[in-house]
Amino acid sequence: WIRTIEQKFGLIRCNVNQKTLFAAQQLQGPIGAWWASYLATQLEGHQVPWVEFCDAFRAHHIPDDIMEMKLEEFLKL
């Protein structure tokens, strides 16, 4: 999903904070609820840059064991 959104960034001009706003508008259902909860934990006025969004997204939605498995697969190539 993140790769798809980043491809769309090639079509529009936006800064690192606007990228997050654009991506957040695409979130629906449970993932939209996750994002609302994430924002509720941030300091008032904090603008989440794209890198922070990606890190938080991956940390919440991609289990560590999957990341480890993918790393092992990559290292075996």
N, CA, C and O atoms as a GROMACS GRO file, in nm:
protein
  308
    1TRP      N    1   0.082  -0.118   0.000
    1TRP     CA    2   0.000   0.000   0.000
    1TRP      C    3   0.087   0.126   0.000
    1TRP      O    4   0.060   0.221  -0.073
    2ILE      N    5   0.192   0.126   0.081
    2ILE     CA    6   0.280   0.242   0.088
    2ILE      C    7   0.346   0.266  -0.048
    2ILE      O    8   0.357   0.380  -0.092
    3ARG      N    9   0.390   0.159  -0.114
    3ARG     CA   10   0.450   0.175  -0.247
    3ARG      C   11   0.352   0.237  -0.346
    3ARG      O   12   0.389   0.322  -0.426
    4THR      N   13   0.227   0.195  -0.340
    4THR     CA   14   0.124   0.250  -0.429
    4THR      C   15   0.105   0.399  -0.403
    4THR      O   16   0.098   0.478  -0.497
    5ILE      N   17   0.097   0.437  -0.277
    5ILE     CA   18   0.081   0.578  -0.242
    5ILE      C   19   0.203   0.658  -0.289
    5ILE      O   20   0.189   0.768  -0.342
    6GLU      N   21   0.323   0.601  -0.269
    6GLU     CA   22   0.444   0.672  -0.313
    6GLU      C   23   0.448   0.689  -0.464
    6GLU      O   24   0.502   0.788  -0.513
    7GLN      N   25   0.392   0.595  -0.539
    7GLN     CA   26   0.384   0.612  -0.684
    7GLN      C   27   0.293   0.730  -0.718
    7GLN      O   28   0.320   0.804  -0.812
    8LYS      N   29   0.187   0.748  -0.642
    8LYS     CA   30   0.097   0.861  -0.665
    8LYS      C   31   0.166   0.994  -0.636
    8LYS      O   32   0.132   1.096  -0.695
    9PHE      N   33   0.263   0.993  -0.544
    9PHE     CA   34   0.338   1.116  -0.516
    9PHE      C   35   0.412   1.164  -0.639
    9PHE      O   36   0.442   1.283  -0.651
   10GLY      N   37   0.443   1.073  -0.731
   10GLY     CA   38   0.508   1.112  -0.855
   10GLY      C   39   0.418   1.197  -0.944
   10GLY      O   40   0.465   1.266  -1.034
   11LEU      N   41   0.288   1.191  -0.918
   11LEU     CA   42   0.192   1.265  -0.998
   11LEU      C   43   0.154   1.400  -0.937
   11LEU      O   44   0.104   1.488  -1.007
   12ILE      N   45   0.179   1.414  -0.808
   12ILE     CA   46   0.141   1.538  -0.740
   12ILE      C   47   0.263   1.596  -0.669
   12ILE      O   48   0.356   1.524  -0.633
   13ARG      N   49   0.261   1.725  -0.651
   13ARG     CA   50   0.370   1.792  -0.579
   13ARG      C   51   0.325   1.816  -0.436
   13ARG      O   52   0.225   1.883  -0.412
   14CYS      N   53   0.401   1.761  -0.342
   14CYS     CA   54   0.368   1.786  -0.202
   14CYS      C   55   0.492   1.765  -0.116
   14CYS      O   56   0.584   1.691  -0.153
   15ASN      N   57   0.493   1.832   0.000
   15ASN     CA   58   0.606   1.817   0.090
   15ASN      C   59   0.584   1.695   0.181
   15ASN      O   60   0.483   1.626   0.168
   16VAL      N   61   0.677   1.669   0.272
   16VAL     CA   62   0.671   1.548   0.354
   16VAL      C   63   0.549   1.544   0.446
   16VAL      O   64   0.498   1.436   0.477
   17ASN      N   65   0.502   1.660   0.491
   17ASN     CA   66   0.382   1.662   0.574
   17ASN      C   67   0.255   1.648   0.489
   17ASN      O   68   0.159   1.583   0.532
   18GLN      N   69   0.255   1.706   0.372
   18GLN     CA   70   0.140   1.693   0.283
   18GLN      C   71   0.125   1.549   0.234
   18GLN      O   72   0.014   1.503   0.209
   19LYS      N   73   0.238   1.479   0.219
   19LYS     CA   74   0.231   1.338   0.179
   19LYS      C   75   0.151   1.259   0.281
   19LYS      O   76   0.066   1.177   0.246
   20THR      N   77   0.178   1.285   0.408
   20THR     CA   78   0.105   1.216   0.515
   20THR      C   79  -0.043   1.251   0.509
   20THR      O   80  -0.128   1.162   0.524
   21LEU      N   81  -0.076   1.377   0.489
   21LEU     CA   82  -0.216   1.417   0.481
   21LEU      C   83  -0.286   1.350   0.364
   21LEU      O   84  -0.400   1.305   0.377
   22PHE      N   85  -0.218   1.342   0.249
   22PHE     CA   86  -0.275   1.275   0.132
   22PHE      C   87  -0.300   1.127   0.162
   22PHE      O   88  -0.408   1.075   0.135
   23ALA      N   89  -0.199   1.060   0.217
   23ALA     CA   90  -0.212   0.917   0.246
   23ALA      C   91  -0.322   0.893   0.348
   23ALA      O   92  -0.400   0.798   0.334
   24ALA      N   93  -0.330   0.977   0.451
   24ALA     CA   94  -0.430   0.959   0.556
   24ALA      C   95  -0.572   0.968   0.500
   24ALA      O   96  -0.663   0.902   0.551
   25GLN      N   97  -0.591   1.048   0.396
   25GLN     CA   98  -0.723   1.059   0.334
   25GLN      C   99  -0.765   0.930   0.265
   25GLN      O  100  -0.883   0.910   0.238
   26GLN      N  101  -0.670   0.843   0.236
   26GLN     CA  102  -0.698   0.717   0.168
   26GLN      C  103  -0.738   0.606   0.267
   26GLN      O  104  -0.788   0.501   0.225
   27LEU      N  105  -0.715   0.628   0.395
   27LEU     CA  106  -0.738   0.525   0.496
   27LEU      C  107  -0.886   0.514   0.529
   27LEU      O  108  -0.954   0.614   0.553
   28GLN      N  109  -0.935   0.390   0.531
   28GLN     CA  110  -1.076   0.365   0.561
   28GLN      C  111  -1.089   0.250   0.659
   28GLN      O  112  -0.997   0.169   0.672
   29GLY      N  113  -1.200   0.241   0.725
   29GLY     CA  114  -1.230   0.130   0.814
   29GLY      C  115  -1.133   0.121   0.931
   29GLY      O  116  -1.094   0.223   0.989
   30PRO      N  117  -1.093  -0.002   0.965
   30PRO     CA  118  -1.005  -0.022   1.082
   30PRO      C  119  -0.872   0.052   1.072
   30PRO      O  120  -0.819   0.099   1.172
   31ILE      N  121  -0.818   0.063   0.952
   31ILE     CA  122  -0.689   0.133   0.938
   31ILE      C  123  -0.708   0.283   0.958
   31ILE      O  124  -0.618   0.351   1.007
   32GLY      N  125  -0.824   0.334   0.919
   32GLY     CA  126  -0.855   0.474   0.946
   32GLY      C  127  -0.869   0.499   1.096
   32GLY      O  128  -0.827   0.602   1.147
   33ALA      N  129  -0.928   0.402   1.166
   33ALA     CA  130  -0.941   0.412   1.311
   33ALA      C  131  -0.804   0.407   1.377
   33ALA      O  132  -0.778   0.479   1.474
   34TRP      N  133  -0.714   0.321   1.324
   34TRP     CA  134  -0.578   0.317   1.377
   34TRP      C  135  -0.512   0.454   1.364
   34TRP      O  136  -0.448   0.502   1.458
   35TRP      N  137  -0.527   0.516   1.249
   35TRP     CA  138  -0.464   0.646   1.226
   35TRP      C  139  -0.520   0.751   1.322
   35TRP      O  140  -0.444   0.831   1.377
   36ALA      N  141  -0.650   0.752   1.341
   36ALA     CA  142  -0.710   0.847   1.435
   36ALA      C  143  -0.655   0.826   1.576
   36ALA      O  144  -0.628   0.923   1.647
   37SER      N  145  -0.638   0.701   1.615
   37SER     CA  146  -0.580   0.671   1.747
   37SER      C  147  -0.435   0.716   1.755
   37SER      O  148  -0.392   0.770   1.856
   38TYR      N  149  -0.361   0.694   1.647
   38TYR     CA  150  -0.220   0.736   1.644
   38TYR      C  151  -0.210   0.887   1.661
   38TYR      O  152  -0.130   0.936   1.741
   39LEU      N  153  -0.293   0.959   1.587
   39LEU     CA  154  -0.290   1.105   1.598
   39LEU      C  155  -0.328   1.153   1.737
   39LEU      O  156  -0.275   1.254   1.785
   40ALA      N  157  -0.418   1.082   1.802
   40ALA     CA  158  -0.461   1.120   1.937
   40ALA      C  159  -0.348   1.109   2.039
   40ALA      O  160  -0.354   1.172   2.145
   41THR      N  161  -0.245   1.029   2.008
   41THR     CA  162  -0.133   1.012   2.100
   41THR      C  163  -0.023   1.116   2.078
   41THR      O  164   0.073   1.122   2.155
   42GLN      N  165  -0.036   1.196   1.974
   42GLN     CA  166   0.067   1.295   1.941
   42GLN      C  167   0.042   1.427   2.014
   42GLN      O  168  -0.070   1.459   2.052
   43LEU      N  169   0.149   1.502   2.031
   43LEU     CA  170   0.136   1.635   2.091
   43LEU      C  171   0.053   1.724   2.000
   43LEU      O  172   0.057   1.711   1.878
   44GLU      N  173  -0.022   1.812   2.061
   44GLU     CA  174  -0.106   1.904   1.984
   44GLU      C  175  -0.020   1.986   1.889
   44GLU      O  176   0.083   2.041   1.928
   45GLY      N  177  -0.063   1.993   1.764
   45GLY     CA  178   0.010   2.070   1.664
   45GLY      C  179   0.119   1.992   1.591
   45GLY      O  180   0.177   2.042   1.495
   46HIS      N  181   0.147   1.870   1.636
   46HIS     CA  182   0.252   1.789   1.571
   46HIS      C  183   0.205   1.748   1.432
   46HIS      O  184   0.099   1.687   1.417
   47GLN      N  185   0.285   1.781   1.332
   47GLN     CA  186   0.256   1.737   1.197
   47GLN      C  187   0.344   1.615   1.169
   47GLN      O  188   0.466   1.622   1.180
   48VAL      N  189   0.280   1.506   1.134
   48VAL     CA  190   0.351   1.381   1.114
   48VAL      C  191   0.414   1.380   0.975
   48VAL      O  192   0.342   1.380   0.875
   49PRO      N  193   0.548   1.378   0.967
   49PRO     CA  194   0.613   1.370   0.836
   49PRO      C  195   0.596   1.229   0.778
   49PRO      O  196   0.565   1.134   0.849
   50TRP      N  197   0.617   1.218   0.649
   50TRP     CA  198   0.595   1.093   0.577
   50TRP      C  199   0.677   0.978   0.636
   50TRP      O  200   0.624   0.867   0.650
   51VAL      N  201   0.801   1.000   0.670
   51VAL     CA  202   0.886   0.893   0.724
   51VAL      C  203   0.827   0.841   0.855
   51VAL      O  204   0.825   0.720   0.877
   52GLU      N  205   0.781   0.929   0.940
   52GLU     CA  206   0.720   0.887   1.066
   52GLU      C  207   0.592   0.807   1.040
   52GLU      O  208   0.567   0.706   1.106
   53PHE      N  209   0.513   0.852   0.945
   53PHE     CA  210   0.391   0.779   0.909
   53PHE      C  211   0.426   0.638   0.865
   53PHE      O  212   0.365   0.541   0.911
   54CYS      N  213   0.523   0.625   0.775
   54CYS     CA  214   0.562   0.493   0.725
   54CYS      C  215   0.612   0.403   0.837
   54CYS      O  216   0.575   0.286   0.844
   55ASP      N  217   0.694   0.457   0.924
   55ASP     CA  218   0.746   0.378   1.037
   55ASP      C  219   0.633   0.331   1.128
   55ASP      O  220   0.630   0.215   1.168
   56ALA      N  221   0.541   0.420   1.160
   56ALA     CA  222   0.429   0.384   1.248
   56ALA      C  223   0.338   0.283   1.180
   56ALA      O  224   0.290   0.189   1.244
   57PHE      N  225   0.313   0.302   1.051
   57PHE     CA  226   0.227   0.212   0.974
   57PHE      C  227   0.285   0.071   0.975
   57PHE      O  228   0.217  -0.026   1.006
   58ARG      N  229   0.413   0.063   0.941
   58ARG     CA  230   0.479  -0.068   0.937
   58ARG      C  231   0.484  -0.133   1.075
   58ARG      O  232   0.460  -0.253   1.089
   59ALA      N  233   0.515  -0.055   1.176
   59ALA     CA  234   0.525  -0.109   1.312
   59ALA      C  235   0.392  -0.167   1.358
   59ALA      O  236   0.388  -0.268   1.429
   60HIS      N  237   0.284  -0.103   1.319
   60HIS     CA  238   0.152  -0.150   1.364
   60HIS      C  239   0.095  -0.262   1.278
   60HIS      O  240   0.031  -0.353   1.329
   61HIS      N  241   0.118  -0.255   1.146
   61HIS     CA  242   0.049  -0.345   1.055
   61HIS      C  243   0.133  -0.461   1.001
   61HIS      O  244   0.079  -0.554   0.940
   62ILE      N  245   0.263  -0.456   1.024
   62ILE     CA  246   0.348  -0.565   0.975
   62ILE      C  247   0.419  -0.625   1.096
   62ILE      O  248   0.510  -0.563   1.152
   63PRO      N  249   0.378  -0.745   1.137
   63PRO     CA  250   0.439  -0.807   1.255
   63PRO      C  251   0.590  -0.826   1.240
   63PRO      O  252   0.641  -0.848   1.130
   64ASP      N  253   0.661  -0.816   1.352
   64ASP     CA  254   0.807  -0.831   1.352
   64ASP      C  255   0.851  -0.964   1.293
   64ASP      O  256   0.952  -0.969   1.224
   65ASP      N  257   0.777  -1.072   1.320
   65ASP     CA  258   0.818  -1.202   1.268
   65ASP      C  259   0.810  -1.207   1.115
   65ASP      O  260   0.889  -1.278   1.051
   66ILE      N  261   0.718  -1.135   1.057
   66ILE     CA  262   0.710  -1.126   0.910
   66ILE      C  263   0.831  -1.051   0.856
   66ILE      O  264   0.891  -1.092   0.757
   67MET      N  265   0.867  -0.942   0.922
   67MET     CA  266   0.984  -0.865   0.878
   67MET      C  267   1.111  -0.950   0.888
   67MET      O  268   1.196  -0.946   0.799
   68GLU      N  269   1.125  -1.027   0.995
   68GLU     CA  270   1.241  -1.113   1.011
   68GLU      C  271   1.244  -1.220   0.903
   68GLU      O  272   1.350  -1.250   0.847
   69MET      N  273   1.128  -1.278   0.873
   69MET     CA  274   1.120  -1.380   0.768
   69MET      C  275   1.161  -1.322   0.633
   69MET      O  276   1.235  -1.385   0.558
   70LYS      N  277   1.112  -1.203   0.603
   70LYS     CA  278   1.146  -1.139   0.476
   70LYS      C  279   1.294  -1.104   0.469
   70LYS      O  280   1.355  -1.115   0.362
   71LEU      N  281   1.352  -1.063   0.580
   71LEU     CA  282   1.495  -1.035   0.584
   71LEU      C  283   1.574  -1.161   0.556
   71LEU      O  284   1.668  -1.158   0.477
   72GLU      N  285   1.536  -1.272   0.618
   72GLU     CA  286   1.604  -1.399   0.593
   72GLU      C  287   1.592  -1.440   0.447
   72GLU      O  288   1.690  -1.485   0.388
   73GLU      N  289   1.474  -1.424   0.389
   73GLU     CA  290   1.455  -1.455   0.247
   73GLU      C  291   1.548  -1.370   0.161
   73GLU      O  292   1.610  -1.420   0.067
   74PHE      N  293   1.557  -1.242   0.192
   74PHE     CA  294   1.642  -1.153   0.117
   74PHE      C  295   1.789  -1.193   0.128
   74PHE      O  296   1.861  -1.195   0.028
   75LEU      N  297   1.833  -1.223   0.248
   75LEU     CA  298   1.973  -1.259   0.269
   75LEU      C  299   2.011  -1.390   0.201
   75LEU      O  300   2.129  -1.414   0.173
   76LYS      N  301   1.913  -1.475   0.175
   76LYS     CA  302   1.938  -1.603   0.107
   76LYS      C  303   1.948  -1.588  -0.044
   76LYS      O  304   1.989  -1.682  -0.112
   77LEU      N  305   1.911  -1.474  -0.097
   77LEU     CA  306   1.914  -1.455  -0.243
   77LEU      C  307   2.053  -1.462  -0.298
   77LEU      O  308   2.073  -1.447  -0.419
   0.00000   0.00000   0.00000
